């Protein structure tokens, strides 16, 4: 608004210069009117009367306004310089950030390359470990199978080593066997124990399942006035025997041996010719054997 007022005053000042020429024209017109009384003098407007400002005041106002504009220009220049400095600082920071970003990108790329290389190396090592583990697992399975077979063999061998039997002639009824003119195989039918099933109660024959040392015992019982005698045979050959004979009463006799037997060797008890043997619920006449150890 102040600038508009100053412009108005400046226009008025300019119009003032035009009023001088107009006054000359009016003086001439007055002379003409004096000569012609019919002619009326022109009326002056209120605008022309009021538009006579002081040019010095206008110039002072304009000088003050110009000074203010200079001050504002200096402030504006200072602000612009400050903004330019800040802009240059921002550009420097942006350049530093760009450089750091590039460096960081290069570092990330290098790390990515290293990571890929490490992943590839670890993958190869892992594959190698898997292959070795598979091979070791196969070897372990093979070893386990061999060990399992060995254990099974040892179990079977241990089971075969557990050989023991004991039997009597009768199951409890009182009875006697003999006499016969020749050797007669005795069959001990009543089984007390038969671990390993090496003794056959149908034939009275013991068959060695493994090579080893076996111990055998046999007991006999009979009445007075008769010969009571039995023999232990190995593979058909006489090994040991027992004999008893007295005029009255019951007689008993026993014997035992330890033999080295091969696999398949057979051992049995045979009644001596012209003798007899008795058994009852007391199980006086028995045949027993067991393996002491394998060889």
C-alpha positions in Angstrom: 0.0 0.0 0.0 2.9 2.3 0.8 4.4 1.7 -2.6 1.1 2.5 -4.3 0.8 5.8 -2.4 4.3 6.8 -3.5 3.4 6.0 -7.1 0.3 8.1 -6.8 2.3 11.0 -5.4 4.9 10.6 -8.2 2.2 10.7 -10.8 0.8 13.9 -9.2 4.2 15.4 -9.4 4.5 14.6 -13.0 1.1 16.1 -13.6 2.2 19.3 -11.9 4.7 19.9 -14.7 1.8 19.6 -17.1 -0.2 22.2 -15.1 2.3 24.9 -16.0 1.6 24.6 -19.6 -2.0 24.5 -18.9 -1.8 27.8 -17.0 -0.4 29.4 -20.1 -3.2 28.0 -22.1 -5.7 29.2 -19.5 -4.2 32.8 -19.6 -4.6 32.8 -23.3 -8.1 31.5 -22.9 -8.9 34.3 -20.4 -7.7 36.9 -22.8 -10.1 35.5 -25.3 -12.9 35.5 -22.8 -12.1 39.1 -21.9 -12.6 39.9 -25.5 -15.7 37.8 -25.6 -17.8 38.2 -22.5 -20.1 35.4 -23.6 -17.4 32.9 -23.1 -17.4 31.4 -19.5 -14.2 30.5 -17.8 -13.6 26.7 -17.5 -14.1 25.2 -14.1 -11.1 23.4 -12.4 -11.7 20.0 -10.8 -10.9 19.1 -7.3 -8.5 16.5 -8.5 -6.3 19.1 -10.1 -6.4 21.2 -6.9 -5.5 18.3 -4.6 -2.7 16.9 -6.8 0.1 19.3 -5.8 2.3 17.3 -3.6 5.8 18.2 -2.5 8.4 16.5 -4.8 11.0 16.5 -2.1 8.8 14.6 0.2 8.2 12.0 -2.5 11.9 11.8 -3.1 12.6 11.4 0.6 10.0 8.7 0.9 11.5 7.0 -2.2 15.1 7.3 -0.7 13.9 5.8 2.6 12.2 3.0 0.7 15.3 2.5 -1.4 17.4 2.2 1.7 15.0 -0.3 3.2 15.1 -2.3 -0.1 18.9 -2.2 0.1 18.8 -3.5 3.7 16.4 -6.2 2.6 18.6 -7.0 -0.3 21.6 -7.3 2.0 19.6 -9.6 4.3 18.4 -11.6 1.3 21.9 -11.8 -0.1 23.1 -13.0 3.3 20.4 -15.6 3.5 21.1 -16.7 -0.1 24.8 -17.0 0.7 24.0 -18.9 3.8 21.7 -21.2 1.8 24.4 -21.6 -0.8 26.9 -22.5 1.9 24.4 -25.0 3.4 23.7 -26.3 -0.1 27.4 -26.8 -0.7 27.8 -28.5 2.7 24.8 -30.7 1.8 26.4 -31.5 -1.6 29.7 -32.4 0.2 27.8 -34.6 2.6 25.9 -36.2 -0.2 29.2 -36.8 -2.0 30.7 -38.3 1.1 27.6 -40.5 1.5 27.8 -41.5 -2.1 31.4 -42.5 -1.7 30.6 -44.3 1.5 27.7 -46.0 -0.2 30.0 -47.1 -3.1 32.6 -48.4 -0.6 29.8 -50.2 1.3 28.5 -51.6 -1.9 32.0 -52.8 -2.8 32.4 -54.3 0.6 29.0 -56.0 0.3 29.9 -57.4 -3.1 33.2 -58.7 -1.8 31.4 -60.2 1.2 28.9 -61.8 -1.2 31.7 -63.2 -3.3 33.4 -64.5 -0.1 30.1 -65.9 1.1 29.5 -67.7 -2.2 33.0 -69.1 -2.1 32.6 -70.2 1.5 29.2 -71.8 0.7 30.7 -73.6 -2.2 33.6 -74.8 -0.1 31.3 -75.8 2.8 29.0 -77.5 0.4 31.9 -79.5 -1.1 33.2 -80.3 2.4 29.7 -81.3 3.5 29.3 -83.5 0.5 32.6 -85.1 1.2 31.6 -85.7 4.8 28.3 -87.2 3.7 30.2 -89.5 1.4 32.6 -90.5 4.1 29.8 -90.9 6.5 28.0 -93.2 4.1 31.1 -95.2 3.5 31.7 -95.5 7.2 28.1 -96.4 7.8 28.4 -99.1 5.2 31.6 -100.3 6.8 29.9 -100.2 10.2 26.9 -102.1 8.9 29.2 -104.7 7.4 31.2 -104.9 10.6 27.9 -105.1 12.6 26.7 -107.9 10.3 30.0 -109.8 10.8 29.9 -109.2 14.6 26.3 -110.3 14.6 27.2 -113.5 12.8 30.1 -114.0 15.2 27.8 -113.4 18.2 25.2 -115.8 16.7 28.0 -118.4 16.2 29.3 -117.9 19.7 25.7 -118.2 21.0 25.3 -121.4 19.1 28.7 -122.7 20.2 27.9 -121.7 23.8 24.6 -123.5 23.5 26.4 -126.5 22.1 28.8 -126.4 25.0 25.9 -126.6 27.4 25.6 -130.4 27.3 24.4 -132.4 30.3 22.0 -135.3 30.8 20.9 -137.7 33.5 18.4 -140.6 33.2 17.3 -143.8 35.0 16.3 -147.2 33.6 12.6 -147.0 34.5 10.1 -144.3 35.2 9.4 -145.6 38.7 8.1 -149.1 38.3 10.1 -151.9 39.8 11.7 -154.0 37.1 14.9 -155.7 36.1 16.7 -156.2 32.8 18.7 -159.4 31.9 20.3 -161.8 31.9 21.4 -162.1 28.2 24.1 -164.2 26.6 25.8 -161.3 24.9 26.3 -157.6 25.6 22.9 -155.8 25.6 22.5 -152.0 25.2 20.7 -150.5 28.1 18.1 -147.7 27.4 17.6 -145.2 30.2 14.1 -144.1 29.5 13.3 -141.8 32.4 15.0 -138.4 31.7 15.9 -136.1 34.6 17.6 -133.6 32.4 18.9 -133.5 28.8 20.4 -130.1 28.1 21.6 -129.9 24.5 19.6 -133.1 23.6 22.8 -135.0 23.0 21.3 -138.1 24.7 18.7 -140.1 22.8 16.2 -141.7 25.3 14.9 -144.0 22.5 18.3 -145.7 21.9 20.2 -145.0 25.1 23.1 -143.5 23.1 24.9 -140.2 23.8 26.4 -138.4 20.7 29.0 -135.7 21.2 27.9 -132.4 19.6 31.3 -130.7 19.8 34.9 -131.7 20.4 35.6 -131.6 24.1 36.1 -133.4 27.4 33.1 -135.1 28.8 32.5 -136.8 32.1 30.2 -139.8 32.5 28.9 -141.6 35.6 26.8 -144.8 35.9 25.2 -146.5 38.9 23.7 -150.1 39.1 21.5 -151.9 41.5 20.6 -155.6 41.9 19.5 -158.4 44.2 21.7 -160.9 46.1 22.7 -164.1 44.5 23.0 -162.7 41.0 25.8 -161.0 39.1 25.2 -157.2 38.5 27.6 -155.8 35.9 27.5 -153.1 33.1 30.1 -151.6 30.8 30.6 -148.1 29.3 31.4 -148.2 25.6 32.8 -145.5 23.3 32.2 -146.0 19.6 31.7 -149.8 20.3 34.8 -150.2 22.4 34.9 -151.1 26.1 36.1 -148.2 28.2 35.0 -148.9 31.8 32.7 -151.1 33.8 31.2 -151.9 37.2 30.6 -155.3 38.9 28.7 -156.4 42.0 27.8 -159.9 43.4 26.8 -161.1 46.9 24.8 -164.0 48.2 22.0 -162.0 49.9 20.5 -158.5 50.0 20.7 -155.7 47.4 23.9 -154.7 45.8 25.0 -151.4 44.2 28.0 -150.3 42.2 29.1 -147.2 40.4 31.9 -145.9 38.2 32.8 -142.9 36.1 35.2 -141.6 33.5 36.2 -138.5 31.6 36.7 -138.8 27.9 38.0 -136.7 25.0 35.3 -137.0 22.4 35.3 -135.8 18.8 32.2 -134.5 17.1 29.9 -137.5 16.5 31.5 -139.9 18.9 28.9 -142.1 20.7 28.9 -143.4 24.3 26.5 -145.9 25.8 26.0 -148.4 28.7 25.8 -152.1 27.9 24.7 -155.0 30.2 27.4 -157.5 30.8 26.6 -161.1 29.5 24.8 -163.3 32.0 24.1 -160.4 34.4 21.1 -158.3 35.3 20.2 -154.9 36.7 17.3 -153.7 38.7 15.5 -150.3 39.0 12.5 -149.0 40.9 10.9 -145.8 42.0 14.1 -145.0 44.0 16.0 -144.8 40.6 19.0 -146.8 41.7 20.3 -147.4 38.2 21.3 -144.2 36.4 23.4 -142.9 33.5 24.7 -139.3 33.6 27.1 -137.2 31.6 28.2 -133.6 30.9 30.7 -131.7 28.9 33.4 -130.2 31.0 34.9 -127.9 28.3 35.4 -127.7 24.6 38.8 -128.3 23.0 
